[in-house]
Amino acid sequence: MNFHSAAPGNNDRDGYLVSKPKAWFAFAMTFALMLFDYIDRQVIVSLFPHLKAAWGLSDMQLGALVSIISIVVAAGGLPVALLADRFGRVKSIFVMATVWSLATIACMFTRNYSQLFLARAIVGAGETGYGSVGGALIATLFPKRLRATLLGAFFAAVSIGSVLGVMLGGVVAARWGWEAAFGVVGIPGLVLAVLYLLVPDYKTVEIAPRTERKQSAMAFVRETAAALFSSRSVLWTCVGAACQLVVVSTIWSWLPSYFNRYHGATADKAAMLAAVIVLCGAVGSFFWGVVADAVAVRRPRNKLVLMVSLSTATLLVFMTAFGVPMGANAQFLLIAFGGLMMMCTVAPAASVVLNVIHPGVRSTGAAVLSLFQNLFGLAVGPFVGGLLSDAWGLQTAMAVMPAFGLLAALCFLRAMRTYESDLAMASDVRMDAATPAVSPVAVSA
């Protein structure tokens, strides 16, 4: 893959790289796969009480079943995204979805903790790079003016998928046992993986001018790294987004157990209550993406101002909800309000990063964000929350973990100082649609 900055092209489709129907089909399919990405990832949360009873697991061990996916995703995100940028995003996503779906189905046949842990790690291997590659595809096929809004809608699938995973897991486990839950959520992903081959891709573009001599591997790495890390605002935004996701992953992973232990809810009822909170996060993900696009019209750095304000507010709401004595109904409403705000950084942070990353490595740039989000965000909440719960009790852990929101706010404040200058330096690169991986005519034949 050779990269160069090309001259800007004519905006003959109102900023759409392909026709609107094709672009929206790509969005729908990418959204659907993200939905099952997180259904498969989070289904196990509602099964915690069953696994704890069946195998006598500690909270740390249960949390590790969630954290291992984020660790594997973080470890493999960059190389997978580099391959996707080089060989095509659609084909790469087809392979990813096939692997994670088969691994999820395999979880139903495990007979001890070690086997389940290994199967969950393979789920993570399949999901590696999906969010970054899918996000880059959406960001490129649609106009820039819709970027935060569409990424907000795309990442709302994270919360919706988590809700469905928790709900389905609780209902299926109550009727047919916890093993069956993995089979129910794993099979649809295989169908979507095949259909995804109909999605349009975009042609890879070049970062540096083409030369007569063949580019060495080391030169390619240096060139890619320079394109990725030339922006200070990218790194600060990645760290801030990760800190906020520590809060989110703690709520996602431990809320069903919290309702089960402290409010006496049955496992399936606790899963339903937690699902309502996570659904609030889905609404918030889309809503704050729309707000971010709106406030950035006058000044782009307002996206970061919004994230500073909301991550701080989320911290205060959750620390009050779990740290101050109150009635069960009042606490639930306050947690729901926090759930609405906790996803406030997902879409704006992604749009900030994608706005200043060269399109030639846009999937890879998104993978840098994903690495931080998974390794230092999603992996931290379940595991550290479990450690604190084993030491001090789940109530205290839920009150302490939201403090990571303050670190997020400080990082976004630092990113504000360089974002607009980094944005001004970003090149306007001509983009072209690629030939579909599978022709619709061929499929119909």
FENCOR-V886320 format. One record per residue. NEAR is the number of other ideal C-beta (glycine too) atoms within 12 Angstrom. Layout:
# FENCOR-V886320
near = (NEAR | NEAR)
This chain:
# FENCOR-V886320
near = (26 | 23 | 33 | 23 | 23 | 24 | 12 | 14 | 18 | 11 | 15 | 12 | 20 | 16 | 24 | 28 | 33 | 32 | 17 | 19 | 15 | 26 | 31 | 22 | 25 | 43 | 34 | 26 | 36 | 46 | 37 | 30 | 47 | 45 | 36 | 44 | 51 | 48 | 44 | 51 | 52 | 51 | 50 | 51 | 55 | 49 | 46 | 46 | 33 | 35 | 38 | 26 | 15 | 20 | 23 | 13 | 27 | 20 | 34 | 25 | 29 | 40 | 43 | 36 | 43 | 51 | 41 | 36 | 47 | 45 | 32 | 36 | 46 | 38 | 24 | 35 | 41 | 34 | 26 | 38 | 41 | 38 | 28 | 42 | 42 | 26 | 22 | 30 | 48 | 39 | 26 | 40 | 49 | 36 | 30 | 44 | 43 | 32 | 34 | 46 | 38 | 27 | 39 | 46 | 30 | 26 | 39 | 31 | 19 | 29 | 15 | 16 | 24 | 17 | 20 | 35 | 30 | 24 | 35 | 43 | 32 | 32 | 47 | 41 | 31 | 40 | 50 | 43 | 45 | 56 | 49 | 54 | 54 | 49 | 54 | 49 | 50 | 52 | 46 | 47 | 44 | 38 | 23 | 31 | 20 | 30 | 38 | 47 | 33 | 41 | 49 | 42 | 38 | 49 | 52 | 35 | 44 | 49 | 46 | 34 | 42 | 51 | 39 | 38 | 46 | 49 | 35 | 40 | 49 | 39 | 28 | 31 | 38 | 24 | 14 | 18 | 19 | 36 | 29 | 25 | 40 | 41 | 28 | 32 | 41 | 41 | 21 | 27 | 43 | 26 | 19 | 33 | 34 | 23 | 28 | 42 | 30 | 27 | 42 | 39 | 41 | 37 | 28 | 33 | 35 | 29 | 34 | 24 | 14 | 16 | 14 | 7 | 9 | 10 | 22 | 11 | 12 | 10 | 18 | 25 | 19 | 16 | 29 | 36 | 20 | 19 | 35 | 35 | 26 | 24 | 33 | 23 | 40 | 42 | 30 | 36 | 49 | 44 | 35 | 47 | 51 | 40 | 42 | 54 | 52 | 46 | 54 | 52 | 46 | 50 | 52 | 51 | 49 | 50 | 53 | 48 | 43 | 41 | 37 | 30 | 24 | 27 | 23 | 13 | 24 | 21 | 34 | 29 | 23 | 36 | 44 | 29 | 37 | 44 | 39 | 30 | 44 | 45 | 32 | 39 | 49 | 39 | 28 | 42 | 49 | 34 | 30 | 44 | 40 | 30 | 28 | 43 | 33 | 21 | 24 | 31 | 14 | 12 | 16 | 32 | 31 | 25 | 48 | 44 | 28 | 37 | 49 | 35 | 28 | 40 | 46 | 33 | 30 | 45 | 36 | 27 | 34 | 43 | 26 | 23 | 34 | 37 | 22 | 16 | 13 | 15 | 12 | 18 | 12 | 15 | 30 | 28 | 21 | 27 | 40 | 29 | 26 | 40 | 39 | 31 | 40 | 52 | 49 | 50 | 56 | 51 | 48 | 52 | 54 | 50 | 51 | 51 | 52 | 42 | 41 | 43 | 46 | 41 | 41 | 37 | 44 | 45 | 50 | 46 | 47 | 51 | 46 | 45 | 55 | 50 | 40 | 40 | 43 | 44 | 36 | 34 | 44 | 49 | 37 | 36 | 43 | 47 | 36 | 34 | 46 | 37 | 28 | 29 | 35 | 22 | 16 | 18 | 22 | 33 | 25 | 22 | 37 | 40 | 34 | 30 | 48 | 43 | 29 | 39 | 43 | 27 | 30 | 46 | 36 | 24 | 36 | 42 | 26 | 25 | 39 | 31 | 18 | 26 | 38 | 26 | 18 | 30 | 30 | 16 | 21 | 29 | 27 | 20 | 29 | 23 | 38 | 22 | 26 | 25 | 16 | 25 | 27 | 22 | 13 | 17 | 9 | 12 | 14 | 8 | 7)
